[in-house]
Amino acid sequence: MLSDLEIAQKAQMKPITEIAQSLGLSSDDIDLYGKYKAKVSLEVLENFSEKPQSKYIDVTAITPTPLGEGKTVTTIGLSQALNKIGKKSIVCIRQPSLGPVFGIKGGAAGGGYSQVVPMEDFNLHLTGDTHAVAAANNLLAAFIDNHLHHGNKLNIDPFTISWPRVVDISDRALRKIVIGLGGKTNGVPRESSFDIAVASEVMAILALTTDIFDLRARLGRIVIGYNKDKKPVTAEDLQCAGAMTVLMKEAIKPNLLQTLENTPCFVHAGPFANIAHGNSSIIADQIALRLSDYVVTESGFGADCGMEKFMDIKCRYSGLIPSCVVMVTSIRALKMHSGKYKVVAGRPLDPGLTSEDVEAVEKGSENMIKQIENARLFGVPVVVTINLFASDTDREVETVRRIALENGAFAAEVSEVWEKGGEGGRNLAEAVVRACDEPQDFRFLYPLDIPIKEKIEIIATKIYGADGVIYEPKAEEGIKRFTDLGWDKLPICMAKTHLSLSHDPKLKGRPRGFKLPIRDIRPSIGAGFLYPLCGEMSTMPGLPSEPAGNKVDIDHQGRVVGLF
């Protein structure tokens, strides 16, 4: 069996100019980055503004296992399948971080015969957007410490500075550091930290901005800490936002690539889904919606994480309304959610996960039922898709299909896009087309003009199924401060584990009888949301004992091997 990378390297790619032409774009609309990738000018939005918007599909999932359940594969495969049935489609996804690529997860370009190519470029530097984010982030960090060194005219309280430096590599040794050591000429000593680049607020801003001027304004609103009068200090106060914008002027343009079947793909932005909002850029979606009949995008992790943020944050800022939600599940994930089996990344699967166990599937389907319910809260039709593995039996598949339809799904179809590409998603594509033609009844989960606590409690009880919320003193202090500063009208971006509907990754299935603890709440004023922390959340991953990067190398022909 060929690896994903070997399949990708055998792809018959078209020059990206041909992909652009298929969308109606001219050479003036794109900037080439080699033969197979390009950036798309933001002027395209204005040039195609008279065209009607296409159908807008968000691919989400049940609560994932550590192995992932094929959400990106399904996203790409569905877009290919829509083209197979005569619907012009574009897929819009995030760019992966180098941390997971060289850590546990490996590549993130899809898999099998539903991938984005060139796969190596997609997973590595692409056109340098993440490096631009890191440079802008670190420029602001340098301005902060330079300001302290040269007299601190803004009277910044160093103990309140929350702006970290970033690097797009998983490096746990940088989580907590001391800077400014070595004497007076080396700056002011203080504690600081590093995050992974995709956790930067600058990345969240890139994903939520709508044009270069909005980007400039959002960067200016970034809060780096407070002065000794407890007033917020911003990037604008430090006169850094303009330079940050200049560093981001190319990164704001979406990247155009293609799938193995030459379906156009926009790859743009990559915010974390358990810390930030976990969705690709608004700009890419807006452009794609003018150039096709259907746009398939993907929100990170399960419906309780990325999908809720897609609806309540991304759609709120973009003004776009989704036509349909596709809920990815798998038999093995549902078995794990029964509590009967355990999955550990890098270790052999429990034999029970690859043997028929209808009872475990039924019990684990409680998670799917809740995630369907979560999507229906927004008034959007849900199509469940079962990402098929060779060990799945007909009885198990029919059990999932029955339970999904009995609990509010518009349709439930098997997906074989990993093995068969777009051909393996024809039935899914047909179901999605029918779902997109259903009457629209979209609604947000909460209004913005209610108190911060009320928004948090709506998410906790309605989406996670909690009995209530417990606020620790630090969270209470933050909620009062942010309300006094007038930030209480912002949407909420919950930071919690992606491995459970609750805050506790050990609670599988559909947890009940728990209260959600909020230990802290932090502002992302530039991005435009507040993020409560449910338990300990690391913004700098560490590498495992055997990193995926161990296998990455160059072969005797100079080709990349071992990427995934």
ChimeraX attribute file (.defattr): number of C-alpha atoms within 10 A of each C-alpha:
attribute: neighborCount
match mode: 1-to-1
recipient: residues
	/A:1	6
	/A:2	8
	/A:3	14
	/A:4	21
	/A:5	23
	/A:6	17
	/A:7	17
	/A:8	24
	/A:9	18
	/A:10	9
	/A:11	19
	/A:12	12
	/A:13	19
	/A:14	16
	/A:15	15
	/A:16	22
	/A:17	19
	/A:18	14
	/A:19	21
	/A:20	21
	/A:21	12
	/A:22	15
	/A:23	16
	/A:24	12
	/A:25	19
	/A:26	13
	/A:27	11
	/A:28	10
	/A:29	18
	/A:30	22
	/A:31	17
	/A:32	17
	/A:33	14
	/A:34	10
	/A:35	11
	/A:36	19
	/A:37	25
	/A:38	23
	/A:39	22
	/A:40	25
	/A:41	18
	/A:42	19
	/A:43	14
	/A:44	19
	/A:45	19
	/A:46	9
	/A:47	12
	/A:48	16
	/A:49	13
	/A:50	9
	/A:51	12
	/A:52	12
	/A:53	19
	/A:54	18
	/A:55	19
	/A:56	20
	/A:57	25
	/A:58	23
	/A:59	28
	/A:60	32
	/A:61	30
	/A:62	31
	/A:63	29
	/A:64	24
	/A:65	22
	/A:66	16
	/A:67	13
	/A:68	16
	/A:69	23
	/A:70	21
	/A:71	26
	/A:72	26
	/A:73	25
	/A:74	34
	/A:75	28
	/A:76	36
	/A:77	38
	/A:78	32
	/A:79	31
	/A:80	34
	/A:81	28
	/A:82	28
	/A:83	22
	/A:84	17
	/A:85	16
	/A:86	9
	/A:87	17
	/A:88	20
	/A:89	27
	/A:90	28
	/A:91	28
	/A:92	30
	/A:93	26
	/A:94	25
	/A:95	25
	/A:96	25
	/A:97	27
	/A:98	22
	/A:99	25
	/A:100	22
	/A:101	22
	/A:102	25
	/A:103	23
	/A:104	21
	/A:105	17
	/A:106	22
	/A:107	25
	/A:108	21
	/A:109	28
	/A:110	22
	/A:111	26
	/A:112	22
	/A:113	26
	/A:114	32
	/A:115	30
	/A:116	32
	/A:117	26
	/A:118	21
	/A:119	28
	/A:120	20
	/A:121	15
	/A:122	21
	/A:123	23
	/A:124	18
	/A:125	15
	/A:126	21
	/A:127	20
	/A:128	12
	/A:129	25
	/A:130	28
	/A:131	20
	/A:132	23
	/A:133	29
	/A:134	25
	/A:135	20
	/A:136	26
	/A:137	24
	/A:138	21
	/A:139	17
	/A:140	25
	/A:141	21
	/A:142	14
	/A:143	15
	/A:144	21
	/A:145	19
	/A:146	16
	/A:147	18
	/A:148	19
	/A:149	16
	/A:150	10
	/A:151	9
	/A:152	15
	/A:153	9
	/A:154	14
	/A:155	14
	/A:156	22
	/A:157	17
	/A:158	20
	/A:159	13
	/A:160	15
	/A:161	19
	/A:162	16
	/A:163	21
	/A:164	18
	/A:165	23
	/A:166	26
	/A:167	24
	/A:168	20
	/A:169	21
	/A:170	24
	/A:171	17
	/A:172	16
	/A:173	12
	/A:174	18
	/A:175	20
	/A:176	13
	/A:177	11
	/A:178	11
	/A:179	14
	/A:180	16
	/A:181	12
	/A:182	10
	/A:183	9
	/A:184	10
	/A:185	9
	/A:186	13
	/A:187	17
	/A:188	19
	/A:189	17
	/A:190	14
	/A:191	13
	/A:192	19
	/A:193	18
	/A:194	23
	/A:195	25
	/A:196	27
	/A:197	31
	/A:198	32
	/A:199	26
	/A:200	28
	/A:201	25
	/A:202	28
	/A:203	25
	/A:204	28
	/A:205	27
	/A:206	30
	/A:207	26
	/A:208	29
	/A:209	25
	/A:210	19
	/A:211	16
	/A:212	18
	/A:213	11
	/A:214	15
	/A:215	25
	/A:216	22
	/A:217	16
	/A:218	24
	/A:219	30
	/A:220	22
	/A:221	20
	/A:222	26
	/A:223	21
	/A:224	24
	/A:225	21
	/A:226	20
	/A:227	18
	/A:228	14
	/A:229	9
	/A:230	12
	/A:231	12
	/A:232	17
	/A:233	21
	/A:234	21
	/A:235	23
	/A:236	17
	/A:237	15
	/A:238	17
	/A:239	13
	/A:240	20
	/A:241	24
	/A:242	16
	/A:243	14
	/A:244	24
	/A:245	23
	/A:246	14
	/A:247	20
	/A:248	24
	/A:249	15
	/A:250	18
	/A:251	21
	/A:252	28
	/A:253	26
	/A:254	28
	/A:255	27
	/A:256	25
	/A:257	30
	/A:258	27
	/A:259	29
	/A:260	27
	/A:261	24
	/A:262	20
	/A:263	23
	/A:264	27
	/A:265	27
	/A:266	28
	/A:267	25
	/A:268	29
	/A:269	33
	/A:270	27
	/A:271	30
	/A:272	25
	/A:273	25
	/A:274	24
	/A:275	25
	/A:276	28
	/A:277	31
	/A:278	28
	/A:279	31
	/A:280	29
	/A:281	31
	/A:282	25
	/A:283	24
	/A:284	28
	/A:285	23
	/A:286	20
	/A:287	23
	/A:288	27
	/A:289	24
	/A:290	21
	/A:291	23
	/A:292	21
	/A:293	19
	/A:294	26
	/A:295	28
	/A:296	29
	/A:297	28
	/A:298	27
	/A:299	27
	/A:300	30
	/A:301	26
	/A:302	28
	/A:303	32
	/A:304	28
	/A:305	31
	/A:306	30
	/A:307	29
	/A:308	26
	/A:309	24
	/A:310	23
	/A:311	22
	/A:312	22
	/A:313	23
	/A:314	24
	/A:315	16
	/A:316	15
	/A:317	16
	/A:318	16
	/A:319	10
	/A:320	16
	/A:321	18
	/A:322	21
	/A:323	26
	/A:324	27
	/A:325	30
	/A:326	33
	/A:327	26
	/A:328	30
	/A:329	29
	/A:330	25
	/A:331	30
	/A:332	27
	/A:333	27
	/A:334	28
	/A:335	26
	/A:336	24
	/A:337	29
	/A:338	21
	/A:339	15
	/A:340	12
	/A:341	17
	/A:342	16
	/A:343	16
	/A:344	11
	/A:345	12
	/A:346	13
	/A:347	7
	/A:348	8
	/A:349	14
	/A:350	13
	/A:351	9
	/A:352	15
	/A:353	22
	/A:354	16
	/A:355	12
	/A:356	19
	/A:357	17
	/A:358	18
	/A:359	13
	/A:360	22
	/A:361	24
	/A:362	18
	/A:363	18
	/A:364	25
	/A:365	27
	/A:366	20
	/A:367	23
	/A:368	29
	/A:369	20
	/A:370	24
	/A:371	26
	/A:372	27
	/A:373	18
	/A:374	23
	/A:375	25
	/A:376	18
	/A:377	17
	/A:378	17
	/A:379	18
	/A:380	24
	/A:381	29
	/A:382	31
	/A:383	27
	/A:384	32
	/A:385	28
	/A:386	23
	/A:387	23
	/A:388	22
	/A:389	15
	/A:390	7
	/A:391	12
	/A:392	19
	/A:393	17
	/A:394	9
	/A:395	12
	/A:396	17
	/A:397	20
	/A:398	15
	/A:399	17
	/A:400	26
	/A:401	19
	/A:402	13
	/A:403	17
	/A:404	23
	/A:405	17
	/A:406	11
	/A:407	13
	/A:408	17
	/A:409	23
	/A:410	22
	/A:411	20
	/A:412	26
	/A:413	25
	/A:414	21
	/A:415	31
	/A:416	25
	/A:417	29
	/A:418	24
	/A:419	16
	/A:420	14
	/A:421	27
	/A:422	29
	/A:423	21
	/A:424	21
	/A:425	27
	/A:426	24
	/A:427	19
	/A:428	28
	/A:429	26
	/A:430	16
	/A:431	20
	/A:432	27
	/A:433	19
	/A:434	15
	/A:435	21
	/A:436	21
	/A:437	12
	/A:438	13
	/A:439	11
	/A:440	14
	/A:441	12
	/A:442	16
	/A:443	15
	/A:444	15
	/A:445	18
	/A:446	15
	/A:447	14
	/A:448	15
	/A:449	11
	/A:450	12
	/A:451	14
	/A:452	21
	/A:453	14
	/A:454	12
	/A:455	20
	/A:456	21
	/A:457	18
	/A:458	17
	/A:459	20
	/A:460	23
	/A:461	16
	/A:462	16
	/A:463	22
	/A:464	26
	/A:465	21
	/A:466	21
	/A:467	14
	/A:468	15
	/A:469	17
	/A:470	14
	/A:471	18
	/A:472	13
	/A:473	12
	/A:474	12
	/A:475	19
	/A:476	16
	/A:477	13
	/A:478	16
	/A:479	24
	/A:480	12
	/A:481	14
	/A:482	18
	/A:483	13
	/A:484	10
	/A:485	11
	/A:486	9
	/A:487	18
	/A:488	22
	/A:489	18
	/A:490	22
	/A:491	23
	/A:492	25
	/A:493	30
	/A:494	27
	/A:495	25
	/A:496	26
	/A:497	22
	/A:498	24
	/A:499	21
	/A:500	25
	/A:501	29
	/A:502	27
	/A:503	25
	/A:504	18
	/A:505	12
	/A:506	12
	/A:507	16
	/A:508	22
	/A:509	26
	/A:510	22
	/A:511	19
	/A:512	13
	/A:513	8
	/A:514	17
	/A:515	17
	/A:516	23
	/A:517	20
	/A:518	24
	/A:519	17
	/A:520	20
	/A:521	23
	/A:522	16
	/A:523	23
	/A:524	23
	/A:525	20
	/A:526	24
	/A:527	24
	/A:528	23
	/A:529	22
	/A:530	24
	/A:531	20
	/A:532	25
	/A:533	22
	/A:534	21
	/A:535	16
	/A:536	13
	/A:537	13
	/A:538	15
	/A:539	21
	/A:540	25
	/A:541	19
	/A:542	20
	/A:543	18
	/A:544	12
	/A:545	8
	/A:546	12
	/A:547	18
	/A:548	22
	/A:549	19
	/A:550	11
	/A:551	14
	/A:552	16
	/A:553	13
	/A:554	11
	/A:555	10
	/A:556	7
	/A:557	6
	/A:558	8
	/A:559	10
	/A:560	15
	/A:561	16
	/A:562	18
	/A:563	23
	/A:564	22
